[in-house]
């Protein structure tokens, strides 16, 4: 007896995609509920704590929006590569390199620039450039050497993380940091406009504008059209006259640049100084967000806010119910497997063939 997977001739409808996404979330919530129950806690109370603060109060909503910003930037970054069926797992490293570049520019390259209208664009360019370079490396290795992009992007994440750790524990440790591994604070000219005292900043608006830019890029340009063709079949793309190697590199570079701008926005809009472990894994969560949004840039805004609220709500779980906030990572993992399984069922017909 054999199990055969036959690709369906028709693409799944938008309604079936939406329903499968909801079912995936529901399955992940059920599994998470059993885990919480095994810890001796009430899963319904836990779910209430997850949403009541993050979505039911003004401070919680503000914190959810602040957490949404880096998730949205990194999700948009991986989305472009995913359109071409490239598994870019490197948004975390590209995000870290964007943060490093913004810190370098604000504290060391442009310390005498006091005009924010000059400083902020320069930092964005730096963040985009270093994020793009971190995407270019695995892109060129995949295009010309056939190196698996999953491995190369994943390994480069660790290089970026340890590079930031080296700088903050070593040469960039701030003079007034009381021996904590943090840099000096950004000058006022390098800080994005703030709205109130809850961390709401102009970077959130930039991230939403970026979502519409990515929508235009993938839906209404030749580049996006080529991504769709090459994503369906690389060899067919080559026969159609598309320079597939160039396209691979471009997809990785543009995605890396977007994630790099996200790292810059996190530094200039939220933290104002570089420090170790400033990202709780935004770039890895971005993979799940992009798939749950079904690679739709506008849907990515909504899903990023949902995951931002989960991050904020998980802190309430730890505070009021002593449930470890790391359980959200378990939820993310279960959700990713559910999404992949639903993708298989939607696109393939499963047949049992007797020998």
C-alpha positions as a Markdown table, in Angstrom:
| # | Residue | x | y | z |
|---|---|---|---|---|
| 1 | Unk | 0.0 | 0.0 | 0.0 |
| 2 | Unk | 1.3 | 3.4 | -1.0 |
| 3 | Unk | 0.3 | 7.0 | -0.4 |
| 4 | Unk | 0.4 | 9.2 | -3.4 |
| 5 | Unk | 0.2 | 13.0 | -3.5 |
| 6 | Unk | -1.3 | 14.4 | -6.7 |
| 7 | Unk | -1.3 | 18.1 | -7.3 |
| 8 | Unk | -4.7 | 19.6 | -7.9 |
| 9 | Unk | -5.3 | 21.2 | -11.3 |
| 10 | Unk | -7.2 | 24.2 | -9.7 |
| 11 | Unk | -5.9 | 26.7 | -7.2 |
| 12 | Unk | -7.7 | 26.9 | -3.8 |
| 13 | Unk | -10.3 | 29.7 | -3.5 |
| 14 | Unk | -9.8 | 32.7 | -1.2 |
| 15 | Unk | -12.6 | 31.4 | 1.0 |
| 16 | Unk | -11.0 | 28.0 | 1.4 |
| 17 | Unk | -7.7 | 29.6 | 2.2 |
| 18 | Unk | -9.3 | 31.8 | 4.8 |
| 19 | Unk | -11.1 | 28.9 | 6.4 |
| 20 | Unk | -8.0 | 26.8 | 6.5 |
| 21 | Unk | -6.1 | 29.6 | 8.2 |
| 22 | Unk | -8.8 | 29.9 | 10.8 |
| 23 | Unk | -8.8 | 26.1 | 11.4 |
| 24 | Unk | -5.0 | 26.2 | 11.8 |
| 25 | Unk | -5.2 | 28.9 | 14.5 |
| 26 | Unk | -8.0 | 26.9 | 16.2 |
| 27 | Unk | -5.9 | 23.7 | 16.2 |
| 28 | Unk | -2.9 | 25.6 | 17.6 |
| 29 | Unk | -5.1 | 27.1 | 20.4 |
| 30 | Unk | -6.5 | 23.7 | 21.3 |
| 31 | Unk | -3.1 | 22.2 | 21.6 |
| 32 | Unk | -1.9 | 25.2 | 23.6 |
| 33 | Unk | -5.0 | 24.7 | 25.9 |
| 34 | Unk | -4.0 | 21.1 | 26.6 |
| 35 | Unk | -0.5 | 22.2 | 27.5 |
| 36 | Unk | -1.8 | 24.9 | 29.9 |
| 37 | Unk | -4.2 | 22.3 | 31.4 |
| 38 | Unk | -1.3 | 20.0 | 32.0 |
| 39 | Unk | 0.4 | 22.7 | 34.0 |
| 40 | Unk | -2.6 | 22.8 | 36.3 |
| 41 | Unk | -4.1 | 26.1 | 35.0 |
| 42 | Unk | -7.4 | 27.0 | 33.4 |
| 43 | Unk | -6.9 | 27.5 | 29.6 |
| 44 | Unk | -9.9 | 29.8 | 29.3 |
| 45 | Unk | -8.6 | 32.0 | 32.0 |
| 46 | Unk | -5.3 | 32.0 | 30.3 |
| 47 | Unk | -6.8 | 33.0 | 26.9 |
| 48 | Unk | -8.7 | 35.8 | 28.7 |
| 49 | Unk | -5.5 | 37.1 | 30.2 |
| 50 | Unk | -3.9 | 37.0 | 26.7 |
| 51 | Unk | -6.5 | 39.2 | 25.1 |
| 52 | Unk | -8.0 | 41.3 | 27.9 |
| 53 | Unk | -4.9 | 43.5 | 28.4 |
| 54 | Unk | -3.5 | 43.5 | 24.9 |
| 55 | Unk | -6.7 | 44.3 | 23.1 |
| 56 | Unk | -9.0 | 45.6 | 25.8 |
| 57 | Unk | -7.1 | 48.5 | 27.3 |
| 58 | Unk | -5.5 | 51.6 | 25.7 |
| 59 | Unk | -2.0 | 50.9 | 27.1 |
| 60 | Unk | -2.2 | 47.3 | 26.0 |
| 61 | Unk | -3.3 | 48.3 | 22.5 |
| 62 | Unk | -0.4 | 50.8 | 22.3 |
| 63 | Unk | 2.0 | 48.0 | 23.3 |
| 64 | Unk | 0.5 | 45.7 | 20.8 |
| 65 | Unk | 1.1 | 48.2 | 18.0 |
| 66 | Unk | 4.7 | 48.8 | 19.2 |
| 67 | Unk | 5.3 | 45.0 | 19.1 |
| 68 | Unk | 3.5 | 44.8 | 15.7 |
| 69 | Unk | 6.1 | 47.1 | 14.0 |
| 70 | Unk | 9.1 | 44.8 | 14.0 |
| 71 | Unk | 6.9 | 41.9 | 13.2 |
| 72 | Unk | 5.4 | 43.6 | 10.2 |
| 73 | Unk | 8.8 | 44.8 | 8.8 |
| 74 | Unk | 10.4 | 41.3 | 9.1 |
| 75 | Unk | 7.2 | 39.5 | 7.7 |
| 76 | Unk | 7.2 | 41.8 | 4.7 |
| 77 | Unk | 10.9 | 41.0 | 4.2 |
| 78 | Unk | 10.4 | 37.2 | 4.1 |
| 79 | Unk | 7.2 | 37.5 | 2.1 |
| 80 | Unk | 9.0 | 38.6 | -1.0 |
| 81 | Unk | 11.3 | 35.6 | -1.0 |
| 82 | Unk | 8.4 | 33.3 | -0.2 |
| 83 | Unk | 6.6 | 34.5 | -3.3 |
| 84 | Unk | 9.4 | 32.8 | -5.3 |
| 85 | Unk | 9.4 | 29.7 | -3.1 |
| 86 | Unk | 12.7 | 30.8 | -1.5 |
| 87 | Unk | 12.8 | 29.9 | 2.2 |
| 88 | Unk | 14.3 | 33.1 | 3.7 |
| 89 | Unk | 14.8 | 32.3 | 7.4 |
| 90 | Unk | 17.2 | 35.1 | 7.7 |
| 91 | Unk | 15.0 | 38.0 | 8.7 |
| 92 | Unk | 16.2 | 37.9 | 12.3 |
| 93 | Unk | 19.8 | 38.4 | 11.2 |
| 94 | Unk | 18.8 | 41.1 | 8.7 |
| 95 | Unk | 16.8 | 42.9 | 11.4 |
| 96 | Unk | 19.8 | 42.7 | 13.8 |
| 97 | Unk | 22.2 | 44.1 | 11.1 |
| 98 | Unk | 19.8 | 47.0 | 10.5 |
| 99 | Unk | 19.8 | 47.8 | 14.2 |
| 100 | Unk | 23.6 | 47.6 | 14.2 |
| 101 | Unk | 23.9 | 49.9 | 11.2 |
| 102 | Unk | 21.5 | 52.5 | 12.8 |
| 103 | Unk | 23.5 | 52.4 | 16.0 |
| 104 | Unk | 26.8 | 52.8 | 14.1 |
| 105 | Unk | 25.4 | 55.8 | 12.2 |
| 106 | Unk | 23.8 | 57.5 | 15.1 |
| 107 | Unk | 26.7 | 57.2 | 17.6 |
| 108 | Unk | 29.8 | 57.0 | 15.4 |
| 109 | Unk | 29.3 | 58.0 | 11.8 |
| 110 | Unk | 27.1 | 61.0 | 12.1 |
| 111 | Unk | 27.5 | 62.3 | 15.6 |
| 112 | Unk | 27.6 | 66.0 | 14.5 |
| 113 | Unk | 24.3 | 65.9 | 12.5 |
| 114 | Unk | 21.7 | 67.5 | 14.7 |
| 115 | Unk | 18.9 | 67.8 | 12.1 |
| 116 | Unk | 16.5 | 64.8 | 12.3 |
| 117 | Unk | 15.3 | 65.5 | 8.8 |
| 118 | Unk | 18.8 | 64.6 | 7.7 |
| 119 | Unk | 19.8 | 62.0 | 10.3 |
| 120 | Unk | 16.7 | 59.7 | 10.1 |
| 121 | Unk | 16.9 | 59.2 | 6.3 |
| 122 | Unk | 20.6 | 58.5 | 6.6 |
| 123 | Unk | 19.9 | 55.8 | 9.3 |
| 124 | Unk | 17.2 | 54.3 | 7.2 |
| 125 | Unk | 19.6 | 54.0 | 4.2 |
| 126 | Unk | 22.2 | 52.5 | 6.5 |
| 127 | Unk | 19.8 | 50.0 | 8.0 |
| 128 | Unk | 18.4 | 49.0 | 4.5 |
| 129 | Unk | 22.0 | 48.7 | 3.1 |
| 130 | Unk | 23.2 | 46.3 | 5.8 |
| 131 | Unk | 20.0 | 44.3 | 5.8 |
| 132 | Unk | 20.2 | 44.1 | 2.0 |
| 133 | Unk | 23.8 | 42.9 | 2.3 |
| 134 | Unk | 22.8 | 40.2 | 4.8 |
| 135 | Unk | 20.2 | 39.1 | 2.2 |
| 136 | Unk | 22.6 | 39.3 | -0.7 |
| 137 | Unk | 25.1 | 36.8 | 0.8 |
| 138 | Unk | 22.7 | 33.8 | 0.9 |
| 139 | Unk | 21.1 | 35.0 | -2.4 |
| 140 | Unk | 24.3 | 34.9 | -4.4 |
| 141 | Unk | 25.2 | 31.6 | -2.8 |
| 142 | Unk | 21.9 | 30.1 | -3.8 |
| 143 | Unk | 21.9 | 31.6 | -7.3 |
| 144 | Unk | 25.5 | 30.6 | -8.3 |
| 145 | Unk | 26.6 | 27.9 | -5.9 |
| 146 | Unk | 23.3 | 26.1 | -5.3 |
| 147 | Unk | 23.7 | 26.5 | -1.5 |
| 148 | Unk | 20.4 | 25.8 | 0.3 |
| 149 | Unk | 19.1 | 29.2 | 1.5 |
| 150 | Unk | 17.5 | 27.7 | 4.6 |
| 151 | Unk | 20.9 | 26.8 | 6.0 |
| 152 | Unk | 22.7 | 29.9 | 4.8 |
| 153 | Unk | 20.1 | 32.4 | 6.1 |
| 154 | Unk | 19.8 | 30.5 | 9.4 |
| 155 | Unk | 23.6 | 30.5 | 10.0 |
| 156 | Unk | 23.9 | 34.2 | 9.2 |
| 157 | Unk | 21.3 | 34.9 | 11.9 |
| 158 | Unk | 23.7 | 33.7 | 14.5 |
| 159 | Unk | 26.6 | 35.6 | 13.0 |
| 160 | Unk | 24.6 | 38.8 | 13.2 |
| 161 | Unk | 23.3 | 38.1 | 16.8 |
| 162 | Unk | 26.9 | 37.3 | 18.1 |
| 163 | Unk | 28.2 | 40.4 | 16.3 |
| 164 | Unk | 25.8 | 42.6 | 18.2 |
| 165 | Unk | 26.6 | 40.8 | 21.4 |
| 166 | Unk | 30.3 | 41.4 | 20.8 |
| 167 | Unk | 29.8 | 45.1 | 20.3 |
| 168 | Unk | 27.6 | 45.7 | 23.2 |
| 169 | Unk | 29.7 | 43.6 | 25.7 |
| 170 | Unk | 32.9 | 45.1 | 24.2 |
| 171 | Unk | 33.9 | 48.2 | 22.2 |
| 172 | Unk | 30.5 | 49.8 | 22.1 |
| 173 | Unk | 29.6 | 49.5 | 25.8 |
| 174 | Unk | 28.3 | 52.9 | 26.9 |
| 175 | Unk | 30.4 | 54.9 | 29.4 |
| 176 | Unk | 27.4 | 55.6 | 31.6 |
| 177 | Unk | 25.9 | 52.1 | 31.3 |
| 178 | Unk | 27.0 | 51.0 | 34.9 |
| 179 | Unk | 28.8 | 48.0 | 33.3 |
| 180 | Unk | 25.6 | 46.8 | 31.6 |
| 181 | Unk | 26.1 | 45.6 | 28.0 |
| 182 | Unk | 24.3 | 48.5 | 26.3 |
| 183 | Unk | 25.5 | 51.3 | 24.1 |
| 184 | Unk | 25.2 | 55.0 | 24.8 |
| 185 | Unk | 21.7 | 56.5 | 24.1 |
| 186 | Unk | 20.9 | 57.8 | 20.6 |
| 187 | Unk | 21.1 | 61.6 | 20.2 |
| 188 | Unk | 17.7 | 63.3 | 19.9 |
| 189 | Unk | 18.2 | 63.8 | 16.2 |
| 190 | Unk | 18.3 | 60.0 | 15.7 |
| 191 | Unk | 15.0 | 59.4 | 17.5 |
| 192 | Unk | 11.8 | 58.9 | 15.5 |
| 193 | Unk | 8.9 | 61.2 | 16.4 |
| 194 | Unk | 7.1 | 59.8 | 19.5 |
| 195 | Unk | 3.3 | 59.9 | 20.2 |
| 196 | Unk | 2.7 | 59.9 | 24.0 |
| 197 | Unk | 4.8 | 57.9 | 26.5 |
| 198 | Unk | 3.8 | 54.4 | 25.6 |
| 199 | Unk | 6.4 | 53.8 | 22.8 |
| 200 | Unk | 4.0 | 54.7 | 19.9 |
| 201 | Unk | 6.3 | 56.2 | 17.2 |
| 202 | Unk | 6.5 | 57.1 | 13.6 |
| 203 | Unk | 8.1 | 53.8 | 12.7 |
| 204 | Unk | 4.6 | 52.1 | 12.9 |
| 205 | Unk | 3.4 | 54.4 | 10.1 |
| 206 | Unk | 6.5 | 53.6 | 8.1 |
| 207 | Unk | 5.9 | 49.9 | 8.5 |
| 208 | Unk | 2.3 | 50.2 | 7.2 |
| 209 | Unk | 3.4 | 52.4 | 4.3 |
| 210 | Unk | 6.0 | 49.6 | 3.6 |
| 211 | Unk | 3.2 | 47.0 | 3.4 |
| 212 | Unk | 1.4 | 49.0 | 0.7 |
| 213 | Unk | 4.8 | 49.4 | -1.1 |
| 214 | Unk | 5.3 | 45.6 | -1.1 |
| 215 | Unk | 1.7 | 45.1 | -2.3 |
| 216 | Unk | 2.5 | 47.3 | -5.3 |
| 217 | Unk | 5.8 | 45.6 | -5.9 |
| 218 | Unk | 4.4 | 42.0 | -5.9 |
| 219 | Unk | 1.0 | 42.7 | -7.6 |
| 220 | Unk | 1.6 | 45.5 | -10.1 |
| 221 | Unk | 5.2 | 45.4 | -11.3 |
| 222 | Unk | 7.2 | 43.2 | -13.7 |
| 223 | Unk | 9.3 | 42.1 | -10.8 |
| 224 | Unk | 6.3 | 40.7 | -9.0 |
| 225 | Unk | 5.0 | 39.0 | -12.1 |
| 226 | Unk | 8.4 | 37.3 | -12.5 |
| 227 | Unk | 8.3 | 36.2 | -8.9 |
| 228 | Unk | 5.0 | 34.5 | -9.5 |
| 229 | Unk | 6.2 | 32.7 | -12.6 |
| 230 | Unk | 9.5 | 31.6 | -11.2 |
| 231 | Unk | 7.8 | 30.6 | -7.9 |
| 232 | Unk | 5.5 | 28.2 | -9.8 |
| 233 | Unk | 8.4 | 26.6 | -11.7 |
| 234 | Unk | 12.0 | 27.9 | -11.9 |
| 235 | Unk | 12.7 | 26.0 | -15.1 |
| 236 | Unk | 9.6 | 27.4 | -16.7 |
| 237 | Unk | 10.7 | 30.9 | -15.7 |
| 238 | Unk | 14.1 | 30.3 | -17.4 |
| 239 | Unk | 12.3 | 29.2 | -20.6 |
| 240 | Unk | 10.2 | 32.3 | -20.4 |
| 241 | Unk | 13.4 | 34.4 | -20.6 |
| 242 | Unk | 13.5 | 35.4 | -16.9 |
| 243 | Unk | 17.0 | 35.8 | -15.4 |
| 244 | Unk | 16.3 | 33.5 | -12.5 |
| 245 | Unk | 19.6 | 34.0 | -10.8 |
| 246 | Unk | 19.3 | 37.7 | -10.8 |
| 247 | Unk | 15.7 | 37.4 | -9.5 |
| 248 | Unk | 16.8 | 35.2 | -6.6 |
| 249 | Unk | 19.4 | 37.8 | -5.6 |
| 250 | Unk | 17.0 | 40.7 | -6.0 |
| 251 | Unk | 14.3 | 39.0 | -3.9 |
| 252 | Unk | 16.7 | 38.3 | -1.1 |
| 253 | Unk | 18.2 | 41.8 | -1.2 |
| 254 | Unk | 14.9 | 43.6 | -1.2 |
| 255 | Unk | 13.6 | 41.5 | 1.6 |
| 256 | Unk | 16.8 | 42.0 | 3.6 |
| 257 | Unk | 16.5 | 45.8 | 3.1 |
| 258 | Unk | 13.0 | 45.8 | 4.5 |
| 259 | Unk | 14.0 | 43.8 | 7.5 |
| 260 | Unk | 17.0 | 46.1 | 8.0 |
| 261 | Unk | 14.8 | 49.2 | 8.0 |
| 262 | Unk | 12.8 | 47.4 | 10.7 |
| 263 | Unk | 15.9 | 47.0 | 12.8 |
| 264 | Unk | 16.6 | 50.7 | 12.4 |
| 265 | Unk | 13.0 | 51.6 | 13.4 |
| 266 | Unk | 13.3 | 49.5 | 16.5 |
| 267 | Unk | 16.5 | 51.3 | 17.6 |
| 268 | Unk | 15.3 | 54.8 | 16.7 |
| 269 | Unk | 11.7 | 54.4 | 17.7 |
| 270 | Unk | 11.6 | 52.1 | 20.7 |
| 271 | Unk | 14.9 | 51.3 | 22.4 |
| 272 | Unk | 17.2 | 54.2 | 21.5 |
| 273 | Unk | 20.3 | 52.1 | 22.2 |
| 274 | Unk | 21.7 | 48.7 | 21.1 |
| 275 | Unk | 21.7 | 45.9 | 23.6 |
| 276 | Unk | 22.0 | 42.1 | 23.5 |
| 277 | Unk | 18.8 | 40.0 | 22.9 |
| 278 | Unk | 16.8 | 43.1 | 22.0 |
| 279 | Unk | 14.8 | 40.9 | 19.7 |
| 280 | Unk | 12.7 | 38.1 | 21.2 |
| 281 | Unk | 12.8 | 36.3 | 17.8 |
| 282 | Unk | 10.8 | 38.7 | 15.6 |
| 283 | Unk | 12.5 | 37.3 | 12.4 |
| 284 | Unk | 11.5 | 33.8 | 13.2 |
| 285 | Unk | 7.9 | 34.7 | 14.1 |
| 286 | Unk | 7.8 | 36.5 | 10.8 |
| 287 | Unk | 7.9 | 33.2 | 8.9 |
| 288 | Unk | 4.6 | 32.1 | 10.6 |
| 289 | Unk | 3.0 | 35.5 | 10.1 |
| 290 | Unk | 3.8 | 35.6 | 6.4 |
| 291 | Unk | 2.3 | 32.1 | 5.9 |
| 292 | Unk | -0.8 | 32.8 | 8.0 |
| 293 | Unk | -1.4 | 35.9 | 6.0 |
| 294 | Unk | -1.0 | 33.7 | 2.9 |
| 295 | Unk | 1.7 | 36.0 | 1.5 |
| 296 | Unk | -0.7 | 38.9 | 1.3 |
| 297 | Unk | 1.0 | 42.2 | 2.3 |
| 298 | Unk | -2.3 | 43.8 | 3.6 |
| 299 | Unk | -3.3 | 40.7 | 5.5 |
| 300 | Unk | 0.2 | 40.8 | 7.0 |
| 301 | Unk | -0.7 | 44.0 | 8.8 |
| 302 | Unk | -3.6 | 42.4 | 10.6 |
| 303 | Unk | -1.7 | 39.2 | 11.4 |
| 304 | Unk | 1.3 | 41.1 | 12.7 |
| 305 | Unk | -1.0 | 43.0 | 15.1 |
| 306 | Unk | -2.5 | 39.7 | 16.3 |
| 307 | Unk | 1.0 | 38.3 | 17.1 |
| 308 | Unk | 2.1 | 41.6 | 18.6 |
| 309 | Unk | -0.9 | 41.3 | 20.9 |
| 310 | Unk | 0.1 | 37.7 | 21.7 |
| 311 | Unk | 3.5 | 38.9 | 22.8 |
| 312 | Unk | 2.1 | 41.6 | 25.0 |
| 313 | Unk | -0.6 | 39.2 | 26.4 |
| 314 | Unk | 2.0 | 36.5 | 27.2 |
| 315 | Unk | 3.7 | 38.9 | 29.6 |
| 316 | Unk | 0.3 | 39.1 | 31.5 |
| 317 | Unk | 0.2 | 35.3 | 31.6 |
| 318 | Unk | 3.6 | 35.3 | 33.3 |
| 319 | Unk | 2.7 | 38.1 | 35.7 |
| 320 | Unk | -0.7 | 37.0 | 36.8 |
| 321 | Unk | -0.8 | 33.2 | 36.3 |
| 322 | Unk | 2.9 | 32.3 | 36.5 |
| 323 | Unk | 2.6 | 30.6 | 33.1 |
| 324 | Unk | 5.9 | 31.0 | 31.2 |
| 325 | Unk | 5.6 | 33.4 | 28.3 |
| 326 | Unk | 7.8 | 31.0 | 26.3 |
| 327 | Unk | 4.5 | 29.0 | 25.7 |
| 328 | Unk | 3.8 | 31.4 | 22.9 |
| 329 | Unk | 6.8 | 29.9 | 21.1 |
| 330 | Unk | 5.1 | 26.5 | 21.4 |
| 331 | Unk | 1.9 | 28.1 | 20.0 |
| 332 | Unk | 3.9 | 29.5 | 17.1 |
| 333 | Unk | 5.5 | 26.1 | 16.3 |
| 334 | Unk | 2.2 | 24.3 | 16.4 |
| 335 | Unk | 0.6 | 26.9 | 14.2 |
| 336 | Unk | 3.4 | 26.6 | 11.6 |
| 337 | Unk | 2.9 | 22.9 | 11.4 |
| 338 | Unk | -0.9 | 23.4 | 11.1 |
| 339 | Unk | -0.4 | 25.9 | 8.3 |
| 340 | Unk | 2.0 | 23.6 | 6.4 |
| 341 | Unk | -0.4 | 20.7 | 6.7 |
| 342 | Unk | -3.4 | 22.8 | 5.5 |
| 343 | Unk | -1.3 | 23.9 | 2.5 |
| 344 | Unk | -0.7 | 20.3 | 1.6 |
| 345 | Unk | -4.4 | 19.4 | 1.9 |
| 346 | Unk | -5.4 | 22.4 | -0.2 |
| 347 | Unk | -3.0 | 21.9 | -3.0 |
| 348 | Unk | -2.7 | 18.1 | -3.2 |
| 349 | Unk | -5.1 | 15.2 | -3.5 |
| 350 | Unk | -4.0 | 12.3 | -1.3 |
| 351 | Unk | -4.6 | 8.8 | -2.7 |
| 352 | Unk | -4.0 | 5.4 | -1.2 |
| 353 | Unk | -2.8 | 3.0 | -3.9 |
| 354 | Unk | -2.8 | -0.7 | -3.2 |
| 355 | Unk | 0.2 | -2.6 | -4.5 |
